[in-house]
Amino acid sequence: HGVLISWRAYIMACLYHGVLISWRAYIMARLYHGALISWRAYIMARLYHGALITWRAYNMARL
């Protein structure tokens, strides 16, 4: 009986530990993914903004 309880507790602990690890890995992956997306969006926005400014300056110079 005692062995049965500890065996089930061991299985539960292993499952819980695995879930905890995957949960943290999931959170980390989401954060990293979000940071990656915002970093790329930031770069794209900077490039687009720069192109817009140069395009306007080019038009102003043409005028």
ZINOR-V495813 format. One record per residue. N is the residue number from 1. RES is the residue in one small letter. NEAR is the number of other ideal C-beta (glycine too) atoms within 10 Angstrom. D_CENTER is the distance of its C-alpha to the mean C-alpha in Angstrom with 1 decimal. Layout:
{{N & RES & NEAR & D_CENTER} {N & RES & NEAR & D_CENTER}}
This chain:
{{1 & h & 5 & 45.7} {2 & g & 6 & 44.0} {3 & v & 7 & 42.6} {4 & l & 8 & 41.3} {5 & i & 9 & 39.5} {6 & s & 11 & 37.9} {7 & w & 10 & 36.9} {8 & r & 10 & 35.2} {9 & a & 10 & 33.7} {10 & y & 10 & 32.5} {11 & i & 10 & 30.9} {12 & m & 10 & 29.2} {13 & a & 11 & 28.0} {14 & c & 10 & 26.6} {15 & l & 10 & 24.9} {16 & y & 10 & 23.5} {17 & h & 10 & 22.3} {18 & g & 10 & 20.6} {19 & v & 10 & 19.0} {20 & l & 10 & 18.0} {21 & i & 10 & 16.4} {22 & s & 11 & 14.5} {23 & w & 10 & 13.4} {24 & r & 10 & 12.1} {25 & a & 10 & 10.5} {26 & y & 10 & 9.0} {27 & i & 10 & 7.7} {28 & m & 10 & 6.5} {29 & a & 11 & 4.9} {30 & r & 10 & 3.4} {31 & l & 10 & 3.1} {32 & y & 10 & 2.9} {33 & h & 10 & 2.4} {34 & g & 10 & 3.5} {35 & a & 10 & 5.3} {36 & l & 10 & 6.3} {37 & i & 10 & 7.5} {38 & s & 11 & 9.2} {39 & w & 10 & 10.6} {40 & r & 10 & 12.1} {41 & a & 10 & 13.3} {42 & y & 10 & 14.8} {43 & i & 10 & 16.5} {44 & m & 10 & 17.8} {45 & a & 11 & 19.0} {46 & r & 10 & 20.7} {47 & l & 10 & 22.4} {48 & y & 10 & 23.4} {49 & h & 10 & 24.7} {50 & g & 10 & 26.6} {51 & a & 10 & 28.1} {52 & l & 10 & 29.1} {53 & i & 10 & 30.8} {54 & t & 10 & 32.6} {55 & w & 10 & 33.7} {56 & r & 10 & 35.1} {57 & a & 10 & 36.8} {58 & y & 10 & 38.2} {59 & n & 9 & 39.6} {60 & m & 8 & 41.0} {61 & a & 7 & 42.6} {62 & r & 6 & 44.1} {63 & l & 5 & 45.6}}
